[in-house]
Amino acid sequence: MATGKQKEAARRNIGKARQAQSARAHGEDVPRRSEGLNTADKNRLDDQEFAFPAERKEPLTDAKHVRNAIARFDQVEGVSDAERDKAWKRILSAAKRFDVDVSESDWRDLAKGGKDRKR
């Protein structure tokens, strides 16, 4: 279940997407962020372009991937809390770079759950 902060961040992100869609409908040339990464593109990425570089999990190449990394953060298995701390810093940095609103200041504030997490 999403928190109020998460819902508000989602509303802001949806608002930005609607503005871009409206601008495109009115003839403006608003570039799309990305259509995604294929396996070959992902294999060419530098380790530091991932939230979890040792595992090469959760690429942070555009806004879509940053949002996905946040959503799947607790699903990454076999990493320590120290590695999660470093990954969260990378995600926050990428979120700022790609103008993605993040309501949580710490990864521990994310929704509880995940296969590898004991709470």
C-alpha positions as CSV (number, residue, x, y, z in Angstrom):
1,M,0.0,0.0,0.0
2,A,1.4,3.4,-1.0
3,T,1.9,6.1,1.6
4,G,0.6,9.7,1.2
5,K,4.0,10.9,0.2
6,Q,4.3,8.2,-2.5
7,K,0.9,9.1,-3.8
8,E,1.7,12.8,-4.0
9,A,5.1,12.1,-5.8
10,A,3.2,9.9,-8.2
11,R,0.6,12.7,-8.9
12,R,3.5,15.1,-9.6
13,N,5.1,12.7,-12.0
14,I,1.8,12.1,-13.8
15,G,1.3,15.8,-14.0
16,K,4.7,16.2,-15.7
17,A,3.8,13.4,-18.1
18,R,0.5,15.0,-19.0
19,Q,2.2,18.3,-19.7
20,A,4.7,16.7,-22.1
21,Q,1.8,14.8,-23.8
22,S,-0.2,17.9,-24.2
23,A,2.8,19.8,-25.6
24,R,3.3,17.0,-28.2
25,A,-0.3,17.1,-29.1
26,H,0.0,20.8,-29.8
27,G,2.9,20.3,-32.2
28,E,5.9,20.9,-29.8
29,D,8.9,18.7,-30.2
30,V,9.2,17.2,-26.7
31,P,11.7,14.4,-26.8
32,R,10.7,11.1,-25.2
33,R,13.1,9.9,-22.5
34,S,13.7,6.4,-23.7
35,E,12.1,3.4,-25.2
36,G,14.0,1.1,-22.8
37,L,17.2,-0.9,-23.0
38,N,17.8,-4.1,-24.9
39,T,20.2,-6.7,-23.5
40,A,23.1,-5.5,-25.7
41,D,22.6,-1.9,-24.5
42,K,22.5,-3.0,-20.9
43,N,25.6,-5.1,-21.3
44,R,27.5,-2.1,-22.7
45,L,26.6,0.1,-19.6
46,D,29.4,0.9,-17.1
47,D,28.9,-0.7,-13.7
48,Q,28.5,2.7,-12.1
49,E,25.3,3.3,-14.2
50,F,23.5,0.7,-12.0
51,A,22.0,1.2,-8.5
52,F,23.6,-2.1,-7.5
53,P,26.8,-2.2,-9.6
54,A,28.3,-5.5,-8.3
55,E,25.1,-7.3,-9.3
56,R,24.4,-5.0,-12.3
57,K,20.9,-4.6,-11.1
58,E,18.6,-1.6,-11.7
59,P,20.1,0.6,-14.4
60,L,19.8,4.4,-13.8
61,T,19.9,5.7,-17.4
62,D,16.7,7.7,-17.6
63,A,13.7,8.8,-15.5
64,K,11.7,5.6,-16.4
65,H,14.5,3.4,-15.1
66,V,15.0,5.5,-11.9
67,R,11.3,5.1,-11.1
68,N,11.6,1.4,-11.8
69,A,14.6,1.1,-9.5
70,I,12.7,2.7,-6.7
71,A,9.7,0.4,-7.2
72,R,11.8,-2.7,-7.3
73,F,14.4,-1.7,-4.6
74,D,13.3,-4.3,-2.1
75,Q,13.2,-7.0,-4.7
76,V,17.0,-7.1,-5.1
77,E,18.2,-10.2,-3.3
78,G,21.6,-10.9,-1.7
79,V,22.7,-7.4,-0.8
80,S,23.7,-6.0,2.5
81,D,22.2,-2.9,4.2
82,A,25.5,-1.0,3.4
83,E,25.1,-1.9,-0.3
84,R,21.5,-0.7,-0.1
85,D,22.6,2.6,1.4
86,K,25.0,3.2,-1.5
87,A,22.4,2.1,-4.0
88,W,19.9,4.5,-2.5
89,K,22.4,7.4,-2.8
90,R,22.9,6.5,-6.5
91,I,19.1,6.4,-7.1
92,L,18.6,9.8,-5.4
93,S,21.4,11.3,-7.5
94,A,19.9,9.9,-10.7
95,A,16.4,11.1,-9.6
96,K,17.7,14.6,-9.2
97,R,19.5,14.4,-12.6
98,F,16.3,13.2,-14.4
99,D,13.9,15.4,-12.4
100,V,12.0,12.5,-10.7
101,D,10.3,13.3,-7.5
102,V,11.2,11.0,-4.6
103,S,9.2,11.4,-1.4
104,E,11.3,9.1,0.8
105,S,14.7,10.4,2.1
106,D,15.8,6.9,3.1
107,W,15.3,3.5,1.5
108,R,14.0,2.2,4.9
109,D,11.0,4.4,4.4
110,L,9.9,2.5,1.3
111,A,6.9,0.1,1.6
112,K,7.7,-2.9,3.7
113,G,8.3,-6.2,2.0
114,G,10.6,-7.9,-0.4
115,K,11.9,-11.5,-0.5
116,D,15.3,-10.9,1.1
117,R,14.2,-8.5,3.8
118,K,13.5,-9.7,7.4
119,R,11.4,-7.1,9.2
